[in-house]
Every structure is written in structure tokens, then in C-alpha cells.
Amino acid sequence: MKTFHIMIALVVLGWVAFEHNCFADDRDAGISLDISVGVAVFESEGKEKPEQGYDVEPVVFTKIQYTFDGGNQIYIGTIFENDGEPTVGATFGKGLVDISAFYITPVDVYKDPFLTEREETTEAGLGGKIALSIKSFKAAYEVRYTEVADDEIAKRFKELSRDVLSQTLSASYEIDVGGLFSIEPKVDVTFAINRANKHSDNDEWAQRYSGARIGFSLTKMFNNVVLNVSAKRGENHYANEDPVFNTERVDAVVNMKAMVAWLAPFGHEKYSAMVIGGADSVDSSIAFYDRDEVYGGVGVGYHF
């Protein structure tokens, strides 16, 4: 299940995001379809979650949209802006406002990650997002609720419940640097609460963590080739002392990725191709929660 989530993010990041940005304004009213296929590779290391190691997977994804005469649009598919999750949404004012709802696909987790012999269960959820784009300025509000099917650790320590409701505010501003490239500083803040005792009449909600991240995205066009490099750095501060390790928890989070997209290769305007690579890292004050992941992928896309 975890591989499915990562594969979506890889191919959709390269194809849908750039294809949408470069071609959306030229589309006529009616139905259009994007198809992307590719291969993704990743390797992960950590103690808290299963499925460590190296894997390679083929992928095929689609996005269907209907554009009205005035430029408003409805769509369904696996959308980059929502981390590649299956999404339904609508845009208004030719992309000025984007409202969407999405399903957070299941990933494998441990029922109780602190046991020697650990059994697996799944984590999934739902989310929604409102995004605003005014020329170079972008802002968004996103809410996510994820729930672990059999959260055994929450029965021992309610502070570690993994039924989490998170809210994130983000903003960015794209700056053109002398026509040579564009740089987009970004900032986001997150506040999350978790639910304990969900199977009893004494349901409880409490603060889980709060976090903030800053970063940038740099984009350079070379005729019909696009280079994009981005990085983000932040911290999550947990509200309560970790009951297993009896100390406060602070996670330092780093995300980096780079991508090259070739639009209209060999003059074929409906095609695109891309190569992507990146790394994500969690360096926690409690070593048990450390996690490192590297990934890469190649893909091609076609627009009908």
C-alpha cells in the first residue's frame, strides 16, 4: 500500500503538475483526458513503519477534466496538489479558486510499533483543500483526517493515538529573476490534534503537534525543457512528553526534489516526458522516529 502512495506522487509530480501549468490555459471547452505512465524506484529506512528497503514499480495514472465555456473546470483523478491522492474538485475564475476533496490511500503501519513482534494494520483517511491563486501569489488551507484501523498503541498510551486531524495553512509568491528563472519562496504552518478512547463513550481530543516549514522552488525554462528544484525545512513540536521514552519529541523535517520535464518532445505537442529524484528525512529528538527515504522515477504523458 505504501508503494502505491509513493508511485502516485512520483509520476503525478512530474507529469500532471507541469502539463497542467503549461497547457491548461490553452484548452477548449469540453472533456479532456491526461494519461501518464512510468516507473518509480524508492528506498526507505526507519523503525516506526514497515516496508523498509528497495522497490521498483510500474505505474499508470489518469486525470479527467471538463472545462466550461467560461473557463471553470471540474476534474477527477490523482492530483499532484493533493499529494497524488484520488481527488474530485472544481476550479473557478480560470484557476483563481480551486476546491477539492480527496481520499488518503491506505498505507501499512504497525498496530503497536514498540513491540518486538509487530503485526501490521492500515492507515487511511479523507481530506479537503481550498486554494487561491492571484497572479504570482498562492495560498491554501488544507484539512486531513487519518485513522489507523487497529491502533493498539493508543490503547496503552492515549497520547500516541494515530487518529489525527491536521490543518495546514500555506502561502507562496513566485518571483521572476530577470527573465532567467523564477524562484518561489514558500511557508506553511500545521496544527494537529489526535483522538483517544474512540471506542468508548469518553471520547477525547487533544493537541498532538504543531509545526512550521519554509522552503523554495526554483524553475528554469530551456525552450521546451523545464528544470525544477525545490527544498523545504521545518520542525514539528509535539505537545506532550512521549510516554514510551519519557522525553519531549521534536522532529526536524527536510524535503528535497529535482525534476526535468521535456514538453512536446520532438515536436509532439500532446506528449511530455520527465525524470525526477528526491529525498525526505525526519531527524527526531527521539531516534526511534528517525526516517530517511530516497526516490526516483521516469514517466511520459499524453493529453487527449
C-alpha positions in Angstrom: 0.0 0.0 0.0 2.8 2.4 0.8 4.4 1.9 -2.6 1.1 2.8 -4.3 1.1 6.2 -2.5 4.7 7.0 -3.4 4.3 5.9 -7.0 1.4 8.3 -7.5 3.4 11.2 -6.0 6.4 10.5 -8.3 4.6 10.3 -11.7 1.9 12.9 -11.0 4.5 15.3 -9.7 6.4 15.3 -12.9 3.6 15.0 -15.4 0.3 16.4 -14.1 1.8 19.5 -12.4 3.8 20.7 -15.4 1.4 19.5 -18.0 -1.4 21.4 -16.2 0.6 24.5 -15.7 1.8 24.7 -19.3 -1.2 23.6 -21.2 -4.3 24.3 -19.1 -4.9 27.8 -20.3 -5.0 26.6 -23.9 -7.7 24.1 -23.5 -11.1 24.5 -25.2 -14.4 23.8 -23.5 -15.3 20.2 -23.2 -13.8 17.0 -21.8 -10.1 16.3 -21.8 -8.0 13.4 -20.5 -4.4 13.1 -19.3 -2.7 9.7 -19.1 0.7 9.2 -17.6 2.8 6.1 -17.4 6.2 5.5 -15.8 8.5 3.6 -13.5 9.3 4.6 -9.9 12.1 3.5 -7.6 12.4 4.2 -3.9 14.4 3.1 -0.8 13.4 3.8 2.8 14.9 3.3 6.2 13.3 3.7 9.6 12.0 1.8 12.7 8.5 3.1 13.1 6.8 1.9 9.9 7.0 -1.4 7.8 8.1 -1.8 4.2 11.7 -0.7 4.5 14.2 -1.3 1.8 14.3 -1.0 -2.0 11.4 -1.4 -4.5 10.6 -0.8 -8.2 7.1 -0.4 -9.5 5.4 0.4 -12.9 2.6 3.0 -12.8 -0.3 4.2 -14.9 -2.5 7.1 -13.9 -5.2 9.3 -15.4 -6.9 12.7 -14.9 -10.2 13.6 -16.5 -11.5 17.2 -16.6 -14.4 19.1 -18.1 -13.9 22.7 -19.0 -17.0 25.0 -19.3 -17.2 27.9 -21.7 -16.3 30.5 -19.1 -13.2 28.6 -18.1 -14.4 27.0 -14.9 -13.5 23.3 -14.6 -14.4 20.1 -12.8 -12.0 17.2 -12.5 -11.3 13.8 -11.1 -8.0 11.9 -10.9 -4.8 11.6 -8.9 -3.8 15.2 -8.3 -0.3 16.5 -7.5 -1.5 19.4 -5.4 -3.1 16.8 -3.1 0.0 14.6 -2.8 -1.2 12.4 -5.7 -4.3 11.2 -3.8 -7.5 10.3 -5.7 -9.3 13.6 -5.9 -12.5 15.3 -7.1 -12.5 19.0 -7.4 -13.5 22.2 -9.3 -11.7 25.4 -10.3 -13.4 28.8 -10.7 -12.3 32.0 -12.4 -9.9 30.2 -14.7 -7.9 28.7 -11.8 -8.3 31.6 -9.3 -10.0 29.3 -6.8 -9.6 25.5 -6.6 -11.8 23.5 -4.2 -11.2 19.7 -3.8 -11.8 16.7 -1.7 -9.6 13.7 -1.7 -9.2 10.1 -0.3 -5.9 9.4 1.6 -5.0 6.0 0.2 -4.2 3.2 2.8 -0.6 2.7 3.9 0.8 -0.1 6.0 1.6 0.7 9.7 2.2 -1.3 12.8 -0.6 -1.9 15.3 1.9 -1.2 18.0 5.4 -0.1 16.7 7.0 -0.6 20.1 6.6 -4.4 20.3 9.3 -6.9 19.4 6.9 -9.0 17.3 4.8 -6.5 15.4 1.6 -7.0 13.4 0.6 -4.7 10.6 -2.6 -2.8 10.0 -3.6 0.1 7.7 -3.9 3.9 8.0 -6.2 5.8 5.6 -8.3 8.9 5.7 -10.1 11.8 3.9 -9.1 15.4 3.2 -10.2 18.7 1.7 -8.5 21.8 0.3 -9.2 25.3 -0.8 -6.5 27.0 -2.9 -6.3 30.6 -4.1 -4.1 31.8 -6.9 -3.8 35.5 -7.7 -1.1 36.1 -10.3 2.2 35.3 -8.5 0.6 34.8 -5.1 -0.7 31.4 -3.9 -2.4 30.4 -0.6 -4.2 27.3 0.6 -6.0 25.8 3.5 -6.0 22.0 3.8 -7.6 19.7 6.4 -6.8 16.0 6.7 -8.1 13.3 8.9 -6.3 10.0 9.1 -7.2 6.9 11.1 -5.4 3.7 11.9 -7.7 0.6 11.6 -6.3 -1.2 14.7 -4.3 1.3 16.7 -3.1 -0.9 19.6 -0.6 1.6 20.9 -3.4 4.1 21.6 -4.9 1.5 24.0 -1.8 1.7 26.1 -0.9 5.4 25.6 -3.7 7.7 24.5 -1.1 10.4 23.8 0.2 8.3 20.9 -3.2 7.8 19.2 -2.7 8.0 15.4 -6.2 9.1 14.6 -5.1 12.6 13.7 -6.9 15.7 12.4 -4.5 18.2 10.9 -5.0 21.7 9.5 -2.4 23.4 7.3 -2.1 27.0 6.0 0.4 27.7 3.2 1.5 30.6 1.1 4.0 31.3 -1.6 5.0 34.0 -4.0 6.7 33.5 -7.4 9.4 36.0 -8.3 10.8 36.3 -11.8 14.5 36.9 -11.8 15.4 39.0 -14.8 13.7 36.5 -17.2 16.4 33.9 -16.4 14.4 31.8 -13.9 11.7 32.1 -11.3 12.0 31.4 -7.6 9.1 30.8 -5.3 9.6 31.2 -1.5 7.1 29.1 0.5 5.9 28.9 4.1 3.3 26.6 5.8 2.1 26.1 9.3 0.3 23.0 10.7 -1.7 22.3 13.8 -2.8 18.8 14.6 -5.0 17.1 17.2 -5.5 13.4 17.9 -8.4 11.4 19.2 -8.1 9.0 22.1 -10.6 6.5 23.5 -12.5 6.4 20.3 -14.2 3.1 21.2 -15.6 4.4 24.5 -18.2 7.0 25.5 -15.4 9.2 26.8 -14.0 10.3 23.5 -11.1 12.8 23.9 -9.4 15.2 21.5 -6.1 16.8 22.5 -3.3 18.7 20.8 -0.9 16.3 19.0 1.7 18.6 17.4 2.3 22.0 15.7 4.8 22.6 13.0 6.1 25.1 10.5 8.2 24.8 7.3 9.9 27.3 5.0 11.3 26.5 1.6 11.6 27.5 -2.1 11.0 26.2 -5.6 13.2 27.3 -8.5 12.1 26.9 -12.1 14.1 27.4 -15.2 12.9 27.1 -18.8 15.1 26.0 -21.7 12.9 26.2 -24.7 10.6 23.3 -24.1 12.6 21.8 -21.3 11.7 22.7 -17.7 14.1 22.3 -14.7 12.5 22.5 -11.2 14.4 22.2 -7.9 12.7 22.6 -4.6 13.6 22.2 -0.9 11.8 22.6 2.4 12.9 22.6 6.0 10.8 22.7 9.2 10.1 21.2 12.6 7.1 19.5 14.3 6.9 20.1 18.1 4.8 17.5 19.9 2.6 18.8 22.7 3.1 16.0 25.3 6.1 14.2 26.6 6.5 10.8 24.8 5.2 8.2 27.3 7.4 5.5 25.9 10.7 7.4 26.0 9.7 9.9 28.8 11.1 12.9 26.9 9.9 15.7 24.7 9.7 15.0 20.9 10.8 17.4 18.2 11.1 16.3 14.6 13.3 18.1 12.1 11.9 17.5 8.6 13.7 18.1 5.3 12.3 17.6 1.8 14.3 17.9 -1.4 13.5 17.1 -5.0 14.6 17.9 -8.5 12.9 17.3 -11.9 13.4 17.7 -15.6 10.3 17.8 -17.8 10.5 17.7 -21.6 7.4 19.3 -23.1 6.4 18.4 -26.6 9.4 16.1 -27.3 10.4 16.0 -31.0 7.6 18.4 -31.8 4.8 16.1 -30.5 2.7 18.8 -28.7 0.4 16.4 -26.8 3.3 14.4 -25.3 5.7 15.1 -22.4 8.4 13.2 -20.6 10.1 13.7 -17.2 12.8 12.4 -14.8 12.5 13.1 -11.1 14.5 12.4 -8.0 14.3 13.4 -4.3 14.9 12.7 -0.7 12.8 13.1 2.5 14.3 13.0 6.0 12.9 13.1 9.6 15.6 13.7 12.2 13.8 13.3 15.6 15.0 14.1 19.1 13.9 10.5 19.7 16.0 8.3 17.4 13.2 5.7 17.1 11.2 8.1 14.9 14.1 8.9 12.5 13.2 8.1 8.9 15.0 8.5 5.6 13.7 8.0 2.1 15.1 8.5 -1.4 13.2 8.0 -4.6 13.4 8.5 -8.4 11.2 8.0 -11.4 10.7 8.4 -15.1 7.4 9.0 -16.9 5.7 10.0 -20.1 2.4 11.7 -20.6 -0.2 12.2 -23.3 -3.1 14.7 -23.4 -6.3 13.9 -25.2 
